Amino acid sequence: MLAAVAAAVMATGCSGTAASQDAKTVPAGALRPLTDTEQLRIADAEQRLIKQCMNRQGFTYWEAERPSLEESRTLGYVADDVAWARKHGYGSRIAAKEDRARLTNPNLVYRKGLSEERRKAYDDALDGGIDAPEIMAELPNGATIRRQMGGCVAEAEKRLYGDPEAWFRANKIASNLQPLYVPQVMRDKQFVAALSVWSTCMEHAGHPEKDPGAARQAAKERALRSTSDETFAAERRLAVADATCARTASLAAIGKERETHYVNALRGRYGQALDTSRRIEHEAYVRAADIVGPRT
C-alpha cells in the first residue's frame, strides 16, 4: 500500500489559487506547497525556455503537449471530486492519450532524422550530452541521487529556480519524506476511523475494495485487460462511488490534516529542506507567470 500512497498521500487534485505568498517575507514553515496548477505552469515555462534556447542554437524544438487543466489533474490516494470521477473515472483514457503523445513526440522524430554529428550537437545543446556536469543530493534514507545538468535544460532551470542545485538538493529531500510519515498516517486512529467509514460506504454501494488504493488498482487492472466502453463505464462507476464515499467519510480532509501533523513532526531534521524547496518553487512560479499563461 505504501507505494500506492507515496506519490501523493492525500492530494485531491488541482487548485486554481494563485501563488500570492511572498516567498521572501513569509516566516519559515508558513509557505504552503504549490498547487498542481502552479507546478504545471512552471513546467510549461521550462518548456518554453528550452524551446527558445534550442532555437537560438539552430535546432527545432517542440514544447511538450499541454493537456487541459482538467486532464492534467494529479490524483492522490484520496480522490473526492465526484464530477471529475463521473466523467473521467480514474483517468485511464487520459493516461492512454498521454502515452500516445509520448510515442509520437515530434522531438524524437526530429532528432532521429539528424546526422550523427548534428545529433550529438543536438544532445549537447539540449542537456549537455554525456559530458554534462553532475549534481547530487542525499535522500532521507541515506541514498544518493545524481543527475547531469547542462545545456538548455540547465539554462531554463536557472532562469526559473535561480539556484537549481540548491533546489535539487532541497527538493529531493522534501519529496522523499513519504516513507517516514505515510506509515504513521495509515496507522493514525483518526484516519483509520475515516477509512472504516469509507469502506462501509463502499460495501453498501456494492464495491468490496478495502481502501482507495485497492479500488484504483482494480480499475487499472481491468483497463489493462480491456479498453472497451463497458470497462470504462465500470471504472467511472467505481470512481464515483470511491469519491462519494470519500466525501461521506471526510477522508481527504482528515488525511490532509494528519499528513500535515506528521510532516511537521519531521521539521526538526528536515525543516530547512522543506522551507528551501517551497521558497524556491514559489519564486519559480512568479517567474513562470511572466513567461507563459495558465492552463485552461
N, C-alpha and C positions, 0 to 999 in steps of 0.2 A: 504493500500500500504506500510505503514511503516514497517510492519512485513516482507514483502517480500524483502524489500530493506536492512533491518538492518543487515543481516548476512554478507553481503559484498557489499557495495554500488556500487562501480564502478569497482570491480575486473574483469579482463578479462581472468584469467586463470593462469597456471603455467608459471614461468620464470625459465630458467635454469642457470641464473647467479649465480656465487659463492658469498658467504659472504666474500668479500675481505676487508671490512672495519674493522679496529682495533677498537673494541668497547671501549677500554680504552683510546684511544687518540683522537677519533672523538669528536668535540665540542658538547655541549648539543643542542639537536634539529636537529642535522645533520644526525643521524643514520636513515637509511631507514628501513621500515618494512621488515621482512624476506619474501622471495618468498614462494609460495606453495611448490616448490621443496625442499627448505631448511627446511621448517616446517615438511615435510614428513620424511626427513632424521632424524630429532630429534625424531619423533615418532617411527621410525624404530629402532633407537639406544636404546630408552627406552624399547622397547620390547625385544631387545637382552639382555640388562642388567637384566631385570626381569627374563628372562629365565635362565640366568647364576646363579642368586641369588636363584631361586627356585630349580634348580638342586643341588646346594650346600646344600640345606636343605632337600634333599632326595625326591623331587617331580618332576614329569614330567611336562613340560610346553611347549606349542606350541606358537611360535610367531604368531602374527596376520598376516593374509594373506596380501601379498604385491602386490596389483594390479600394472599394468604397470603405468608408469608416465602419459601416455596418458589417461588411465582410471581413474587416481586419480585427475583429474582436478577439481578445485572448480569453479563453475560458479557463478559469481556475478550478480548484477542486469542487467548489460550490458555485453553481450557476443558477441564478434565481430570476432571470429575465424570461418570463413566460411567453411574451410576444415574440422574442427572438427565437426561443425554442420551438414555438409553433411554426415558424417559417423555415428555420434552418436546422432543427434538430440539435445535434451536437457539432454541426459544421462539416459533415463528411463530404458534401458536394463542394463546399468552399475549398477544403483541403485538396480534393481531386483537381479542382481548377488551378490551384497554386502549383500542384505537381506538374500539370501540363505546361504551365507557363515556364517553369524551370527547365523542362526538357526542350523547349523551343526558344530559350534565351538567345536573342539575336547577338549578344556579345560573344557567345561561344561559337556561333556560326561564323561571325566576322573574324575572330581570332584564328579559327581553323583554316580560313581562306588566305591567311597571310603567309608569306615566305618564311622559311626558318629564321632568317636574320631579323625580319620585321616582327616575327612572333616573339623573339627574345626582347626586342626593343619595346614591344607592347607590354610584356610582363614586367620589365624594368620600370616602365612608366607607370603602370597601374599600382604595383605594390612593392617595387624594389627588386623583384625577382628573387632568385635563390640566395643572393648575397646581401639581402636587406638586413639591416641591424636587428638584433633581437632584444626584446624586453621580457621581463619575467615578473611573476607575482607569486607569493606564498599563500596557499589556501588555508582556511581554518583547520583542516585535517592534517596539515603539515606537508602536503604535496606541493610541488612547484609546477606552475603552468607557464609556458612560454609562447610567444608569438613573434613573428617577424613583422617589422613595421617600416615601411618605406614607400616611396612613390607618391602617387596622387591620393591613395588611401590615407597615408600619413599626413599629407598636406591638408586634406579635408578634416581629419580628426583634430589637427592642431588648430584650424580655424574655429572649430566648434567647441572643443574642450579646453583650449588654451594650453594645458599641460596634459597631453594624452597619456603619458607614462604614469603620472600621479593618479589620473582617473582609472587607468587599467589596474593598478595595484589596489586601489581602494575598492573599485567595483567588484573585482574578483573575490575579495573578502566578503563584501556586503551581499553579493548574490550567491554565495555558497554557505550561508549560515543555516540553511534549511535543515540539514541533518542534525543540527544542535537543538533546534526548537520544535520542529514538526512532531517528533515523537511525544514531546510534552503536551502539545496541543491535542493530539489524538487521544491522550490519556486523561486530559483535563475533565473534571467532573461536569462542568457546565457544558462543554462541548459534547461529551458522551451522552448527556441527557438530551440535548437538542438532536443529536444524531438518532437517538432512540425514537424521538417523536417523528423524525423524518422517515425512519424505517417502518414504523407503524402506519404512517400515512401512505407510503408506497405499497404496503401489503393490501391495504383497503382499496387501492387503485388497481390492484391486480399485478403488481410488479414485486417480486420477492427479493430483489437485489439488496444486499446488506448495507451498502453505503454508496455515495455518489460515484466514487471511483469504479465500483463494480458495475453500476448501471452504464456508465460511459464505455467501459471495456466491452460489455455485452453488445452494445450498439456498434462499436468499432469492429468487433469480430464478425458480426452479421454483414456489415458494409464491405468487409474484405471478401466475403463469400459471394455477395450479390450487390449489384448497383441498380436493381430494379426499383420501379416506383413504389411497389409494395414494401420493399425493405426500407426505403427512405420514409415512407409513411409510418412504419413501425418505429423507426428511430425518432421521428418527431413526436409520436405519442409518448414514448418513454421519456424523452427530454422534457416534454410539457409536464408530465407527472413529477419528474425529478425537480423541476423548477418550482412547481406549485407546492410540493411538499417542503422544499427548502424555505419558501416564504412562510408556510404554516409553522415551521419549527424555528423561524428566525435564525436559521443555521448560518447564513452568511454574516449577519451582524455579530452573533456570538463568536463565531470563528475568528472574525477580524479583531474583535476586542481581545480575545485570548492570545491570538498571534502577537498583537502589539505588546501585550503583557510579557510574553516570554522573550520577544526580541529585545525589549527594554532591559530585561534581566541580563542580557549579554553585553550591555553597553560598557560595563566596567572594562572589558577586554577589547571590544570591537567598536566602541562608540566613535572613535576618531575616524575609522574607515567608513562607517555608515554616514557620518556627517560630511566627510570629504566627498564621498561618492555623490550624495544628494546635492551638495553645494555646486559641484562642477556640472552636474546634469541640469540643474536649474539655470545656470549660466549658459550652458549649451543651448537650452531651449530658447532663451531670449535671443541668442544669435541666429538660431534656426528660423525663428519667426520673421527675421529680416530677409531670409533667403527664399523660403517657399511658403505658400499658404497652407492652411489646414486641409486635411482630407474631409470630404463631404459624403 
